[in-house]
Amino acid sequence: MLDNDANLPEANEDKVDEKLTKNEVQSETDVAEPNQSTVDEGQESPDTPLKEEPAESESTVEEKESAGPLKGDENYDGLELDQLLNILEKKVNAGKVMQHRKDFDKLSKLIEGNLDQLLKIKKEDFINSGGAPDDFYIKLPEKITFDQLMRKFKSEKARYYQDLEKSQQNNLAIRKSLINELKGLVGVDRPISDTYKQFKDLQTRWRESGHIPQSEANNIWKTYHHHVGIFYDFLHLNREFRELDYKYNYEEKIKIIEEVEAMAKIDNIQKAFRNLQELHKRWKDELGPVAKEHEESLWERFSQATKVIHEKRQFFQKNQTEIFKANFNKKADLIAQMRKLQEAEVKTHNEMQKLIRNMEALRSSFFDCGSVSRSKSAEIWTAFKEVMRAFSRKRNSFYKLLKKEYAENMKKRMELVKQVEELHQTEDLASSTPKVIAMQKQWKQMGPVSRKQNDKAWNHFRKACNNYFDLLDSQNNKLSEAEQLAYDQKNKLLQTIQSEESVDRVIIDKWTEDWIAIGSVGQKKEKINNEFYTVVEHALKQSGEDKDFINEYIYEVKLKLMGDRNDLVQKERSQIKQRLDNAKQQYIQLETNMDFFTKSSSENPLVAKVMKDLEKQKKIIEGLEKKLKAFKRL
């Protein structure tokens, strides 16, 4: 068998680092703010009865979505003043100031500290050079640049909130318009299918309309769902559409509940809480009502799952120090396991693939086990990146060497293909055939190549070998001039026989004598002889002969066709005699078995089976004895 298990991935250390970077923000921003409220505004509190109300304030959500992921934990410590100003300038000019607001806060504090330090140094130099402290005044260029950048930042921030307010007011107008359109769907005299289609389109536009001011969110939501309920009552005239929508909403809400219940079991409660907000929004804004018998049970189950996450979040905020420490220890342990994998010796592609899967499992566990404190975040993150990059280098180095080995093995395989193809030109096939067979064995012992290369090489090699053996068969099956003449004569005789309509034993015997007299047809004898046997058997049946006679007749013809090949005749006779001896032994054994049933009734199933086997074996013996007699008639 060929080595067909090698499938090399594209190894690229940069790609691994990119993948890590995508998670870096997540890891470093997972640390909770100590003063953050336990429950976001608009979200059900676990200490109060849960009821279906709008999700967290839409203006807050709008701000979060616009802000995007925050990189407030980027490390700017140790940077010079001009470096900090350059970073600040790039972030200001990049736009999307809300995305970098925590960076601005941190950078501004560091820059202000550096400016104060620089101003202090300048003042000390002024005083040391003889100047009076009260006369000191200087306008630092760095301070001017900093003030300009901060003014631009505040201007962009103000513009952002203006645009946000304008967008929310526009969305509010759209939603009010949609509510009026929803009112107009009730009581309209037209096909209910058209009305329902318009309603589904309206729902889609409602979901896509965006966020509205917080002060209007609750009232608009309640008004919309009030008129949705009225519309569904109107649809009661056509239950098919109503039940279809109920079924869809029920199935989707079950999926949301199951997802929330699964999130309640993960360690990263902050990630679970963020996802919970999105699921609450989808539950209330995107999905419609369900059948009344399911409303209470579904909402109770959803509320209970939500409450579990809120309670875990409350516990998390009260016990952050201990949880952060436990998470740090978990991550440190995972990194230690990663280092062991990174140091493990790997010799084969399968071993490396197993190592990669194990490393990926540990990596996933690292991100799932929760956040650490800000003071430990950089330390654990740096250690994680180091071990992942070391493993990436190990993997890349392994596959570079493996690809080189594969290339050498591929070269050897193609050289073997070339040698087989060259043997196609030889005329001495008898001496070259053992060489081809040896090459086939050598192929199986060669080192592995990639799956893609293996398929290519194997197809070439198989084709070369097949072509060679086809050539060999063609030469072996080539008939001599006499054999070809005999073959043509037998074909002609066979056509004559097949055209006969009325025959008897005399004619059949004459056919057999003529067929044997023609002589051997070489390699093609088996096929044409079988055709002759079939025709003779059919003719004997037509002439009224029984099955046993026909079998004896055909067997004698087969023996006669062996001609002067005495070795074949003796071999056949020896085999028949051996089969006869075995059949007699089995018959004796069956008779012995019958002795145990001498007093038993013939109706006994065991007795009946043995008697049936005896009769069958007796017929076999008689048939073999008739075949032995045929040898005496030769």
PLY file of the C-alpha trace (Angstrom):
ply
format ascii 1.0
element vertex 634
property float x
property float y
property float z
element edge 633
property int vertex1
property int vertex2
end_header
0.00 0.00 0.00
1.11 3.52 -0.68
1.67 6.14 2.00
-1.39 8.25 1.45
-1.89 9.97 4.78
0.27 13.02 4.30
-1.60 16.27 3.86
0.55 19.27 4.69
-1.15 22.46 5.85
0.22 25.76 4.74
2.52 26.70 7.60
2.82 30.44 8.19
3.88 31.93 11.48
2.44 35.33 10.57
-0.99 33.79 10.17
-0.77 32.30 13.65
0.14 35.67 15.11
-2.74 37.33 13.28
-5.09 34.78 14.76
-3.76 35.51 18.23
-4.11 39.25 17.75
-7.81 38.92 17.03
-8.27 37.50 20.51
-5.89 39.88 22.21
-8.49 42.61 22.47
-10.95 40.16 23.93
-8.49 38.92 26.50
-7.32 42.31 27.66
-10.73 44.01 27.76
-12.48 41.20 29.59
-11.52 42.77 32.94
-14.64 44.19 34.53
-14.93 47.80 35.70
-15.29 47.74 39.50
-17.89 50.54 39.46
-19.99 49.11 36.64
-23.59 48.54 37.65
-24.65 45.00 38.26
-27.43 45.11 35.69
-27.35 47.24 32.56
-30.09 49.82 32.20
-33.22 48.27 30.77
-32.19 44.68 31.66
-34.24 42.60 34.11
-32.83 42.49 37.62
-32.64 39.12 39.36
-33.99 40.75 42.53
-37.24 41.87 40.90
-40.00 39.96 39.09
-39.03 39.31 35.49
-41.40 40.67 32.88
-41.07 41.22 29.14
-39.82 44.78 28.62
-37.41 46.36 26.13
-33.74 45.43 26.27
-31.08 47.82 27.57
-31.46 51.42 26.50
-31.08 51.69 22.80
-28.99 54.83 22.98
-26.54 53.01 25.20
-26.45 50.10 22.81
-25.95 52.52 19.90
-23.01 54.04 21.67
-21.49 50.63 22.40
-21.92 49.47 18.82
-20.44 52.66 17.45
-17.56 52.55 19.85
-16.61 48.98 18.92
-13.99 47.00 20.84
-11.87 49.14 23.13
-8.14 48.76 23.36
-7.76 50.57 26.67
-5.05 48.27 27.93
-2.44 48.94 25.28
0.87 49.42 27.02
2.33 52.90 26.49
4.60 52.85 29.54
8.21 53.75 28.84
7.48 55.68 25.63
9.00 59.12 25.08
6.86 62.25 24.84
7.28 62.60 21.08
6.31 58.94 20.63
3.16 59.42 22.71
2.23 62.52 20.70
2.74 60.64 17.44
0.45 57.82 18.63
-2.17 60.32 19.77
-2.02 62.15 16.44
-2.48 58.89 14.47
-5.51 57.92 16.54
-7.09 61.37 16.19
-6.54 61.45 12.43
-7.77 57.88 12.02
-11.36 58.93 12.85
-13.78 56.82 14.89
-12.72 58.61 18.06
-15.18 56.67 20.21
-13.39 53.47 19.34
-10.20 54.86 20.93
-11.66 56.89 23.81
-9.91 54.84 26.52
-6.64 55.15 24.60
-7.12 58.96 24.53
-7.68 59.01 28.28
-4.56 56.99 28.98
-2.43 58.83 26.44
-3.55 62.26 27.69
-2.61 61.36 31.28
0.81 60.10 30.23
1.44 63.13 28.00
0.31 65.58 30.71
2.66 63.86 33.15
5.54 64.11 30.68
4.74 67.77 29.99
4.70 68.55 33.72
8.05 66.81 34.10
9.51 68.66 31.10
8.19 72.00 32.39
9.71 71.28 35.79
13.10 70.58 34.19
12.92 73.79 32.12
12.03 75.81 35.21
14.92 74.32 37.20
17.30 75.14 34.34
15.94 78.72 34.29
16.43 79.17 38.03
19.88 77.55 37.96
20.92 79.99 35.26
20.04 82.93 37.57
16.43 83.62 36.71
13.77 84.48 39.28
11.07 81.82 39.76
8.28 84.36 39.24
9.74 85.46 35.92
9.69 81.97 34.46
7.37 81.54 31.45
7.63 79.17 28.52
5.23 77.84 25.91
6.32 74.30 25.07
5.84 73.24 21.40
4.79 69.84 22.64
2.07 71.45 24.78
0.76 73.39 21.78
0.63 70.20 19.70
-1.10 68.33 22.51
-3.72 71.07 22.98
-4.47 71.09 19.24
-4.92 67.35 19.16
-7.20 67.35 22.20
-9.33 70.13 20.72
-9.68 68.10 17.54
-10.57 65.01 19.58
-13.28 66.86 21.52
-14.61 68.34 18.28
-14.83 64.89 16.69
-16.46 63.52 19.84
-19.09 66.28 19.82
-19.76 65.67 16.11
-20.18 61.97 16.82
-22.87 62.59 19.43
-24.61 65.09 17.17
-24.69 62.54 14.36
-25.85 59.88 16.81
-28.72 62.06 18.02
-29.70 62.90 14.45
-29.60 59.21 13.47
-31.72 58.20 16.47
-34.32 60.88 15.75
-34.49 59.73 12.15
-34.91 56.11 13.28
-37.67 57.23 15.68
-39.55 58.85 12.79
-39.16 55.66 10.73
-40.51 53.49 13.55
-43.51 55.76 14.09
-44.21 55.57 10.38
-43.98 51.76 10.51
-46.46 51.65 13.41
-48.92 53.73 11.36
-48.37 51.37 8.43
-49.01 48.41 10.77
-52.31 49.96 11.88
-53.34 50.22 8.24
-52.97 46.46 7.67
-55.92 45.63 9.92
-59.34 45.37 8.28
-58.11 45.79 4.72
-60.29 44.00 2.17
-57.72 42.07 0.11
-56.18 38.56 0.02
-54.80 37.68 3.45
-51.63 36.27 1.84
-50.77 39.73 0.42
-51.45 41.36 3.79
-49.27 38.83 5.60
-46.45 39.30 3.09
-46.57 43.07 3.68
-46.52 42.46 7.43
-43.37 40.31 7.20
-41.72 43.02 5.09
-42.70 45.58 7.74
-41.12 43.42 10.45
-37.88 43.27 8.49
-37.81 47.05 8.07
-38.53 47.47 11.82
-35.51 45.30 12.70
-33.30 47.22 10.28
-34.45 50.67 11.41
-31.69 51.10 14.02
-31.71 52.51 17.56
-33.82 55.40 18.86
-33.49 57.82 21.83
-33.63 56.16 25.22
-36.51 58.31 26.41
-38.74 57.00 23.59
-37.57 53.38 23.47
-39.95 51.80 25.99
-43.07 53.58 24.75
-42.37 52.85 21.05
-41.65 49.18 21.79
-44.90 48.73 23.73
-46.92 50.53 21.06
-45.44 48.39 18.29
-46.10 45.10 20.08
-49.63 46.24 20.98
-50.47 46.68 17.30
-48.66 43.44 16.37
-51.05 41.66 18.74
-54.02 43.38 17.09
-52.76 42.28 13.68
-52.43 38.67 14.82
-56.00 38.77 16.11
-56.98 39.98 12.64
-55.04 37.05 11.15
-57.18 34.70 13.23
-59.39 34.50 10.14
-56.59 32.61 8.47
-55.06 30.23 11.00
-52.56 28.74 8.57
-50.37 31.84 8.47
-50.78 32.54 12.15
-49.82 29.01 13.22
-46.89 28.99 10.83
-45.48 32.18 12.36
-46.19 30.94 15.88
-44.27 27.75 15.13
-41.27 29.64 13.74
-41.17 32.04 16.72
-41.47 29.13 19.16
-38.58 27.21 17.58
-36.35 30.30 17.46
-37.09 31.19 21.08
-36.29 27.64 22.15
-32.92 27.99 20.40
-32.28 31.27 22.26
-33.19 29.67 25.60
-30.87 26.72 24.98
-28.08 29.11 24.04
-28.57 31.16 27.23
-28.66 27.98 29.34
-25.40 26.86 27.73
-23.79 30.27 28.36
-24.70 30.04 32.04
-22.29 27.10 32.32
-19.17 28.79 30.91
-16.51 30.34 33.15
-16.20 33.61 31.21
-19.26 35.32 32.71
-18.43 38.68 31.12
-18.53 37.16 27.66
-21.78 35.39 28.57
-23.33 38.64 29.79
-22.42 40.49 26.58
-23.97 37.73 24.47
-27.03 37.75 26.71
-27.76 41.38 25.78
-27.81 40.46 22.10
-30.10 37.49 22.69
-32.53 39.61 24.73
-32.63 42.13 21.91
-33.35 39.42 19.34
-36.04 37.86 21.56
-37.90 41.16 21.91
-37.23 42.99 18.65
-36.87 40.28 16.01
-39.27 37.53 17.10
-43.04 37.77 17.30
-45.49 36.05 19.67
-46.01 32.35 20.19
-49.19 30.38 20.94
-50.74 31.45 24.25
-50.21 28.04 25.84
-46.44 28.46 25.40
-46.03 32.15 26.30
-45.68 31.84 30.07
-43.55 28.67 30.12
-41.15 30.01 27.50
-40.68 33.36 29.21
-40.30 31.70 32.61
-37.59 29.40 31.27
-35.84 32.28 29.50
-36.04 34.47 32.62
-34.67 31.70 34.81
-31.69 31.15 32.50
-31.13 34.93 32.40
-31.31 35.11 36.19
-28.57 32.49 36.53
-26.21 34.61 34.41
-27.09 37.78 36.39
-26.43 36.00 39.66
-23.10 34.69 38.41
-22.22 38.20 37.24
-23.11 39.64 40.66
-20.98 36.98 42.32
-18.18 37.74 39.88
-18.23 41.47 40.68
-18.25 40.83 44.43
-15.39 38.30 44.22
-13.29 39.70 41.38
-9.98 39.43 43.21
-10.34 35.72 44.00
-11.80 34.90 40.57
-9.07 36.79 38.75
-6.46 34.95 40.80
-8.07 31.56 40.05
-8.30 32.43 36.35
-4.64 33.46 36.35
-3.66 30.11 37.88
-5.79 28.23 35.31
-4.20 30.12 32.44
-0.72 29.62 33.85
-1.39 25.89 34.10
-2.65 25.81 30.51
0.48 27.64 29.35
2.62 25.08 31.19
0.78 22.29 29.32
1.34 24.17 26.06
5.06 24.34 26.76
5.17 20.57 27.24
3.45 20.09 23.88
5.78 22.59 22.28
8.80 20.65 23.56
7.46 17.22 22.55
9.41 15.32 19.89
7.53 14.83 16.62
8.60 12.48 13.83
5.56 12.00 11.57
2.86 14.12 9.98
0.14 12.33 12.01
1.98 13.04 15.26
2.23 16.72 14.35
-1.47 16.86 13.44
-2.34 15.35 16.82
-0.07 17.89 18.52
-1.76 20.76 16.64
-5.22 19.53 17.72
-4.12 19.29 21.35
-2.55 22.75 21.22
-5.74 24.21 19.71
-7.82 22.61 22.48
-5.59 24.19 25.15
-5.73 27.52 23.31
-9.55 27.43 23.32
-9.54 26.58 27.03
-7.23 29.55 27.64
-9.78 31.99 26.19
-12.75 30.25 27.85
-11.48 30.27 31.43
-12.22 33.96 32.10
-10.34 37.20 32.72
-7.45 38.11 34.97
-6.68 41.35 36.79
-5.28 44.29 34.84
-1.99 44.03 36.71
-1.53 40.40 35.56
-3.06 40.71 32.11
0.11 41.75 30.27
2.18 39.06 32.02
-0.11 36.15 31.20
-0.82 37.42 27.69
2.89 37.77 26.91
3.57 34.23 28.16
0.69 32.91 26.05
1.92 34.62 22.88
5.47 33.40 23.46
4.47 29.74 23.73
2.13 29.97 20.73
4.79 31.61 18.59
7.36 29.03 19.69
4.96 26.28 18.71
4.30 28.01 15.40
8.04 28.04 14.66
8.30 24.37 15.62
5.40 23.46 13.34
6.74 25.50 10.43
10.21 24.04 10.79
8.81 20.51 10.92
6.78 20.95 7.75
9.64 22.59 5.89
11.79 19.53 6.55
8.88 17.21 5.79
8.21 18.93 2.48
11.85 18.54 1.58
11.66 14.81 2.40
8.45 14.52 0.38
10.10 16.20 -2.58
12.99 13.70 -2.50
10.59 10.76 -2.23
8.52 12.14 -5.09
11.64 12.37 -7.24
12.46 8.71 -6.51
8.91 7.63 -7.36
8.88 9.46 -10.67
12.27 7.90 -11.50
10.70 4.48 -10.95
7.83 5.44 -13.28
10.39 6.36 -15.93
12.15 2.98 -15.58
8.87 1.08 -16.08
8.02 3.19 -19.13
11.43 2.45 -20.64
10.74 -1.31 -20.38
7.79 -0.86 -22.76
10.32 -0.71 -25.60
12.07 -4.00 -24.80
11.37 -7.14 -26.83
12.60 -9.51 -24.13
9.50 -9.36 -21.93
10.36 -12.63 -20.23
13.43 -11.10 -18.56
11.93 -7.64 -17.97
8.76 -8.86 -16.23
10.57 -9.83 -12.97
12.09 -6.33 -12.99
8.65 -4.70 -13.15
7.41 -6.91 -10.30
10.46 -5.94 -8.24
9.75 -2.26 -8.94
6.19 -2.69 -7.68
7.54 -4.08 -4.39
10.08 -1.24 -4.23
7.26 1.31 -4.67
5.49 0.01 -1.56
8.66 0.40 0.51
9.35 4.01 -0.52
9.00 6.92 1.91
5.80 9.00 2.06
4.79 11.98 -0.04
1.89 14.42 0.30
-1.56 13.08 -0.53
-1.86 15.26 -3.62
1.57 14.25 -4.91
0.92 10.63 -3.99
-2.22 10.48 -6.13
-0.36 12.03 -9.06
2.66 9.69 -8.76
0.50 6.60 -8.19
-1.63 7.31 -11.26
1.53 7.60 -13.40
3.05 4.43 -11.95
-0.15 2.38 -12.20
-0.67 3.48 -15.80
2.93 2.55 -16.70
2.57 -0.90 -15.06
-0.84 -1.54 -16.64
0.49 -0.64 -20.06
3.43 -2.99 -19.59
1.26 -5.95 -18.56
-1.21 -5.23 -21.35
1.74 -5.48 -23.73
2.78 -8.74 -22.05
-0.74 -10.19 -22.32
-0.94 -9.15 -25.94
2.27 -11.02 -26.72
1.28 -14.09 -24.70
-2.15 -14.26 -26.33
-0.80 -13.89 -29.83
-1.62 -17.08 -31.75
0.69 -18.93 -34.06
-0.30 -19.29 -37.71
-1.55 -22.87 -37.14
-3.47 -21.89 -34.00
-5.11 -18.98 -35.80
-6.16 -21.32 -38.67
-7.63 -23.79 -36.13
-9.44 -20.98 -34.38
-11.03 -19.80 -37.63
-12.10 -23.37 -38.49
-13.73 -23.87 -35.07
-15.55 -20.56 -35.41
-16.88 -21.66 -38.79
-17.94 -25.07 -37.39
-19.63 -23.37 -34.46
-21.67 -21.18 -36.82
-22.72 -24.28 -38.80
-23.80 -26.09 -35.62
-25.80 -23.09 -34.39
-27.70 -22.96 -37.72
-28.87 -26.63 -37.45
-32.57 -26.94 -36.56
-33.01 -30.74 -36.19
-30.22 -32.97 -34.80
-29.72 -36.45 -33.34
-26.95 -38.35 -31.55
-25.17 -39.27 -34.80
-24.89 -35.61 -35.85
-23.76 -34.53 -32.37
-21.06 -37.24 -32.32
-19.89 -36.06 -35.74
-19.62 -32.47 -34.44
-17.49 -33.67 -31.53
-15.16 -35.69 -33.76
-14.71 -32.74 -36.15
-14.15 -30.29 -33.24
-11.44 -32.50 -31.69
-9.83 -33.16 -35.05
-9.30 -29.44 -35.77
-6.74 -29.21 -32.97
-5.57 -26.59 -30.45
-6.33 -22.87 -30.70
-3.76 -21.78 -28.08
-4.74 -19.13 -25.51
-8.26 -18.75 -26.90
-9.29 -22.35 -26.29
-11.24 -21.83 -23.07
-13.70 -19.28 -24.45
-14.46 -21.09 -27.74
-14.64 -24.53 -26.08
-17.18 -23.22 -23.55
-19.31 -21.99 -26.45
-19.11 -25.48 -28.01
-20.12 -27.19 -24.74
-23.16 -24.92 -24.47
-24.32 -25.73 -28.02
-23.81 -29.50 -27.56
-25.66 -29.48 -24.24
-28.61 -27.69 -25.83
-28.64 -30.16 -28.78
-28.60 -33.20 -26.45
-31.54 -31.81 -24.48
-33.47 -31.39 -27.74
-32.71 -34.97 -28.71
-34.26 -36.21 -25.44
-31.20 -37.14 -23.36
-31.41 -36.85 -19.56
-29.24 -34.60 -17.38
-26.88 -37.33 -16.12
-26.07 -38.52 -19.65
-25.46 -34.96 -20.84
-23.01 -34.32 -17.98
-21.11 -37.58 -18.77
-21.01 -36.75 -22.47
-19.67 -33.21 -21.96
-17.07 -34.49 -19.49
-15.77 -37.06 -21.97
-15.52 -34.34 -24.63
-13.44 -32.22 -22.22
-11.09 -35.16 -21.59
-10.70 -35.82 -25.31
-9.87 -32.16 -25.94
-6.87 -32.56 -23.64
-5.43 -34.55 -26.55
-1.95 -35.87 -25.98
-1.41 -33.79 -22.83
-1.03 -36.88 -20.66
0.09 -34.78 -17.70
-3.22 -32.88 -17.72
-5.23 -36.12 -18.00
-3.36 -37.71 -15.09
-3.80 -34.58 -12.97
-7.55 -34.54 -13.65
-7.85 -38.27 -12.85
-5.93 -37.82 -9.62
-8.19 -34.99 -8.51
-11.37 -36.98 -9.30
-10.03 -40.00 -7.37
-9.17 -37.80 -4.38
-12.63 -36.24 -4.38
-14.18 -39.72 -4.60
-12.17 -40.95 -1.59
-13.26 -37.90 0.43
-16.89 -38.42 -0.56
-16.76 -42.08 0.53
-15.25 -41.09 3.89
-18.05 -38.59 4.46
-20.63 -41.25 3.50
-19.15 -43.70 6.05
-19.24 -40.97 8.72
-22.90 -40.30 8.00
-23.71 -44.04 8.25
-21.93 -44.13 11.60
-24.04 -41.20 12.75
-27.17 -43.11 11.77
-26.31 -45.80 14.30
-27.19 -43.37 17.07
-30.75 -43.12 15.72
-31.58 -46.82 15.15
-34.39 -46.75 17.66
-35.59 -43.26 16.75
-38.53 -42.44 14.59
-37.87 -41.42 10.99
-39.96 -38.33 11.74
-37.19 -37.05 14.01
-35.75 -33.88 12.30
-32.15 -34.97 13.00
-32.75 -38.44 11.51
-34.42 -36.90 8.45
-31.45 -34.56 7.91
-28.87 -37.35 8.13
-30.86 -39.50 5.71
-31.08 -36.58 3.29
-27.33 -36.01 3.53
-26.68 -39.72 2.91
-28.74 -39.65 -0.26
-26.97 -36.52 -1.45
-23.54 -37.98 -0.75
-24.49 -41.19 -2.56
-25.30 -39.22 -5.72
-21.97 -37.41 -5.50
-20.13 -40.75 -5.28
-22.03 -42.15 -8.25
-21.20 -39.06 -10.33
-17.49 -39.24 -9.50
-17.39 -42.98 -10.29
-18.91 -42.30 -13.69
-16.20 -39.72 -14.33
-13.51 -42.26 -13.45
-15.03 -44.72 -15.91
-14.74 -42.05 -18.61
-10.95 -42.22 -18.31
-11.11 -45.96 -19.21
-13.01 -45.15 -22.41
-10.35 -42.69 -23.65
0 1
1 2
2 3
3 4
4 5
5 6
6 7
7 8
8 9
9 10
10 11
11 12
12 13
13 14
14 15
15 16
16 17
17 18
18 19
19 20
20 21
21 22
22 23
23 24
24 25
25 26
26 27
27 28
28 29
29 30
30 31
31 32
32 33
33 34
34 35
35 36
36 37
37 38
38 39
39 40
40 41
41 42
42 43
43 44
44 45
45 46
46 47
47 48
48 49
49 50
50 51
51 52
52 53
53 54
54 55
55 56
56 57
57 58
58 59
59 60
60 61
61 62
62 63
63 64
64 65
65 66
66 67
67 68
68 69
69 70
70 71
71 72
72 73
73 74
74 75
75 76
76 77
77 78
78 79
79 80
80 81
81 82
82 83
83 84
84 85
85 86
86 87
87 88
88 89
89 90
90 91
91 92
92 93
93 94
94 95
95 96
96 97
97 98
98 99
99 100
100 101
101 102
102 103
103 104
104 105
105 106
106 107
107 108
108 109
109 110
110 111
111 112
112 113
113 114
114 115
115 116
116 117
117 118
118 119
119 120
120 121
121 122
122 123
123 124
124 125
125 126
126 127
127 128
128 129
129 130
130 131
131 132
132 133
133 134
134 135
135 136
136 137
137 138
138 139
139 140
140 141
141 142
142 143
143 144
144 145
145 146
146 147
147 148
148 149
149 150
150 151
151 152
152 153
153 154
154 155
155 156
156 157
157 158
158 159
159 160
160 161
161 162
162 163
163 164
164 165
165 166
166 167
167 168
168 169
169 170
170 171
171 172
172 173
173 174
174 175
175 176
176 177
177 178
178 179
179 180
180 181
181 182
182 183
183 184
184 185
185 186
186 187
187 188
188 189
189 190
190 191
191 192
192 193
193 194
194 195
195 196
196 197
197 198
198 199
199 200
200 201
201 202
202 203
203 204
204 205
205 206
206 207
207 208
208 209
209 210
210 211
211 212
212 213
213 214
214 215
215 216
216 217
217 218
218 219
219 220
220 221
221 222
222 223
223 224
224 225
225 226
226 227
227 228
228 229
229 230
230 231
231 232
232 233
233 234
234 235
235 236
236 237
237 238
238 239
239 240
240 241
241 242
242 243
243 244
244 245
245 246
246 247
247 248
248 249
249 250
250 251
251 252
252 253
253 254
254 255
255 256
256 257
257 258
258 259
259 260
260 261
261 262
262 263
263 264
264 265
265 266
266 267
267 268
268 269
269 270
270 271
271 272
272 273
273 274
274 275
275 276
276 277
277 278
278 279
279 280
280 281
281 282
282 283
283 284
284 285
285 286
286 287
287 288
288 289
289 290
290 291
291 292
292 293
293 294
294 295
295 296
296 297
297 298
298 299
299 300
300 301
301 302
302 303
303 304
304 305
305 306
306 307
307 308
308 309
309 310
310 311
311 312
312 313
313 314
314 315
315 316
316 317
317 318
318 319
319 320
320 321
321 322
322 323
323 324
324 325
325 326
326 327
327 328
328 329
329 330
330 331
331 332
332 333
333 334
334 335
335 336
336 337
337 338
338 339
339 340
340 341
341 342
342 343
343 344
344 345
345 346
346 347
347 348
348 349
349 350
350 351
351 352
352 353
353 354
354 355
355 356
356 357
357 358
358 359
359 360
360 361
361 362
362 363
363 364
364 365
365 366
366 367
367 368
368 369
369 370
370 371
371 372
372 373
373 374
374 375
375 376
376 377
377 378
378 379
379 380
380 381
381 382
382 383
383 384
384 385
385 386
386 387
387 388
388 389
389 390
390 391
391 392
392 393
393 394
394 395
395 396
396 397
397 398
398 399
399 400
400 401
401 402
402 403
403 404
404 405
405 406
406 407
407 408
408 409
409 410
410 411
411 412
412 413
413 414
414 415
415 416
416 417
417 418
418 419
419 420
420 421
421 422
422 423
423 424
424 425
425 426
426 427
427 428
428 429
429 430
430 431
431 432
432 433
433 434
434 435
435 436
436 437
437 438
438 439
439 440
440 441
441 442
442 443
443 444
444 445
445 446
446 447
447 448
448 449
449 450
450 451
451 452
452 453
453 454
454 455
455 456
456 457
457 458
458 459
459 460
460 461
461 462
462 463
463 464
464 465
465 466
466 467
467 468
468 469
469 470
470 471
471 472
472 473
473 474
474 475
475 476
476 477
477 478
478 479
479 480
480 481
481 482
482 483
483 484
484 485
485 486
486 487
487 488
488 489
489 490
490 491
491 492
492 493
493 494
494 495
495 496
496 497
497 498
498 499
499 500
500 501
501 502
502 503
503 504
504 505
505 506
506 507
507 508
508 509
509 510
510 511
511 512
512 513
513 514
514 515
515 516
516 517
517 518
518 519
519 520
520 521
521 522
522 523
523 524
524 525
525 526
526 527
527 528
528 529
529 530
530 531
531 532
532 533
533 534
534 535
535 536
536 537
537 538
538 539
539 540
540 541
541 542
542 543
543 544
544 545
545 546
546 547
547 548
548 549
549 550
550 551
551 552
552 553
553 554
554 555
555 556
556 557
557 558
558 559
559 560
560 561
561 562
562 563
563 564
564 565
565 566
566 567
567 568
568 569
569 570
570 571
571 572
572 573
573 574
574 575
575 576
576 577
577 578
578 579
579 580
580 581
581 582
582 583
583 584
584 585
585 586
586 587
587 588
588 589
589 590
590 591
591 592
592 593
593 594
594 595
595 596
596 597
597 598
598 599
599 600
600 601
601 602
602 603
603 604
604 605
605 606
606 607
607 608
608 609
609 610
610 611
611 612
612 613
613 614
614 615
615 616
616 617
617 618
618 619
619 620
620 621
621 622
622 623
623 624
624 625
625 626
626 627
627 628
628 629
629 630
630 631
631 632
632 633
